[in-house]
Amino acid sequence: MELKIEAQTDSRDSFRSYIAGFEYSGSSNPSAGESPALSLLNGELVCCQCEDVTLYLPFRDSLFGNLYCTNFRICFTPAIELRKEPCCSRSLVFSDDLQLPLCSVERILYSSLSITTKNFASSGKFRLISCPLSQLDGVSAVKVFSKDFRSWTFDLQHSQLAVNFANHVLHFSRPRSPSNFFRVSFIASDPSLAGLNAIAFNNCCDWQKELSRCHVHFDQWRVCSLKALDQYYRNPVER
């Protein structure tokens, strides 16, 4: 008797990003000059591109390729095609093995020294980026820590846009207003999705729809504005 065992290709992911699958455009959005070697989401723009970059990941071999920073994520495209690892993905849209959403950035550090075997593991060689860097600041390496406990170290000593990359990551990962987040700004630019940008249950219509969904009789409930009620109330004293 022969037993036929089929590999289960459907991986059960335990963590998903907040970007839904229907937002994926499936096409590249070319920038000025050459089009980037990655598929962009609707409303996503390439802000900075660095060439001849070496990526260092923990417990893995270093990778050489191009580095992109968009208004939504950090993306590294290796020069050679890698074998896909049979691991779970954290994202519904893209493979997050070499991509990191900017909303997941915890800390950004930079170093003016070139990365060598001696100083690679030394955290004292890196300084925290808390404000935009000047073009006079020598940036040879950038280290990014994510909120899911991953670390990314980029060797940018052969790139002329290292300072621009660090400033773009800082700008889009630390927006001054929640409306500047990529998801919110994308909804605001699409009139058909403008309702999703409003605060839920902050108007009378939302509460009426909720009462209808719960099959509640409207003669027993009344939706009213707090401004129409009295400013002062009487409360019983607890004894």
N, C-alpha and C positions, 0 to 999 in steps of 0.2 A: 504494500500500500504506500503510495506516495502522497506526501502532504505538501500542499502548495501554500506557501506563506507569502502574502503580498505586503509590501512595505506601505505603511500608512504615511502618505505624503502630506496629509492635512495636519498641520501643526496647530496645537491649541495654545494660543498666546495668552499670557496671564496679565499683560499690561498693554494698553493701547494709548496712542496719542489722541489729542482732542480734535484732530483734523479728520473729517468724515471722508469716506471714499468717493462720494459723488462730486467732490470739489476737484478731483484730479483731472487735469486737462488732457493728459496723454500726449502732448506735443511740446516741442521745445520752443521757447520764446527767445528768439535771437536778440542779442544785444548789439551794440555798435561794433562793427568788425565781424569777427567770427562768432558763430553761434556756440554756446557752451555745450559740453558733452553731458548734459543732464536734462531731464524733463522737469519743467517748472509748473507750479500750480497757477491757478487763475489769480492774477494780480501780483504774482511773485516776480521780482526783478533782481538781476545780478548787479550787485553794488561794487564788488571788488573781486578781481581775479589775480591770483599769484601763480606764477609758473616756477618749475624747478624746485618744488617743495618736498621735503622729506618728513613723513609722518611717523612718529614713534608712539606705539600703543603698548600697554603693559602685557607682558608674557607673549608677545608676538614679534615677528620680524618687522623691521622698518620697511616702509613703502615709499616709493618715489612717484610723483605725479603733479597734478595741478590742484589748486585750492580755490574754492569759490565761497563768497559770502553774499547771501541774498538778504532781502528784508525779512526772511523767515527762518533761514537755517544756514549752517556751515556744511559744506559738501566737499569731500575730497575724492577726486577721480584718479586712480592709479594709472600709471603708464601702461601696465600690462593687465590683462583681464585675470581676475582672481577666481579661484574655485569657490563656489558658493557654499558657505558653511551651513550644515543642517541644524540650525538653531532657530529659536523663536524670534520673531520680529516684534518690536515695540510699536510699530506704526502700521496703519492701514493703507498708507499711500505709497511709501517708498521703503527701500531696504535701509535700515538705520545702522548698518554695520559701519559705514564710513560717513554718516550724515548725522547731524545734531541740530535739533530745533533750538533757536536762540532763546526761547522762553525757558529752556532747560539749563541754561548756563548759570552756574553758581558763582564761579570766580574766574577772572582773567588775569594772567600774570605774563610778564615779559622779561627777557634777559638781553643784555647788550653783548654778552659773550657767546661765542660759537659753541654749539653742543659738541662735547667730546665724551668719551667713555668715562673720563674722570669726574666731570662736573654734571653729568646727566642726572644722576640721582640726588644731587644736592639741591634742596629746596631754597637754600640761601642765595643761590645765584639768580633767582627770579624775584621780581618785585610786583606787587599788586597794582593793577591799573584801576584807579578810581576816578580819573578825569581824562579827557582827550589828550593824547600825546602830541608833541610837536614834531615837525619834520626833522628837527635837529637831534631828536632822541634816537640813538642807535638801537634798533630792534633787530636782533638776530634770531630770536626764538620766541614763540608765544605758547603758553601752556593754558589750557582751558579745562576747568573742572565742571562737570555736569551735576545736576541734582540727583541723578540716579547712580552716583558714585563711580563715574567713569572719568578718565583723564586722557587728554589729547595734547601731545607736544608736537608743535610744528617748527621745523628748522627752516627759517626764512632768510638765511644769510645770502642766498643767491637770488633773492627777489628784491625788486626795487619798490614794491608796494607793501612792505611789511607794516609800516606805520598806518597806512590807510586801512589795512585789514584789521589791525587791532582796534582802531577807532570805530570802524563800522560794527564790529562785534559788540563793542561797548555801547554804542548808540542804540542798536536795535534790541539788545538784551536788557537794557535798562531804560525803557521808555518813561518819559516824564508824566505821561497821561495814559490811563488804560485804553483810551480810544486810539492810541498809536500802535497797539498790538496789531499784528498782521491779520488775524482773524476778524477783529472788529472793524478795521479799516477796509477790509475787503467787503464786508457786508454793507457798510455805509456807501460804498461806491456802486452797489447793485440795487436799483430801486425795488426790484422784486423781493429782495431779502431785507428790506429796511425794517420790517416788523421784528425781526430777530435781534435787532440792535437795541430795542427798548427793554426796560426792566419789566420782568414778568410780574403780573398781579399788582401793577402800580396804576391801574385805571379801572374804570367801572366795567368796561367790556370784557376784560379778562375774568373778572369775578362772576359775571353773569354766565359766561361760557362754562366756568367751572361748576357753578350750581346746576346748570343744565346737564352737564356730564354726570354729575352725581345723582340726577333725577330728584332734585329737591324742589318742593313746592315754593313758588315765589311769594305766596301769601304768608309764609312762615319766616322768610328771610328778606332782608332789605339791604341793598348795597348803598352806602352813603359815604360822603367825604368827611374826613376828620375836621376840616375847616368849618363844616356846617354844624358841628356839635359844640357844646359848651366847653369853655377853656378849663373850668374847674369842676371837680366831681366830689361826691361824698363817698367815703369809704368807711366801712365799719372798723372799729378799733379792736385789734386782737388782744384778748385777755388770757 
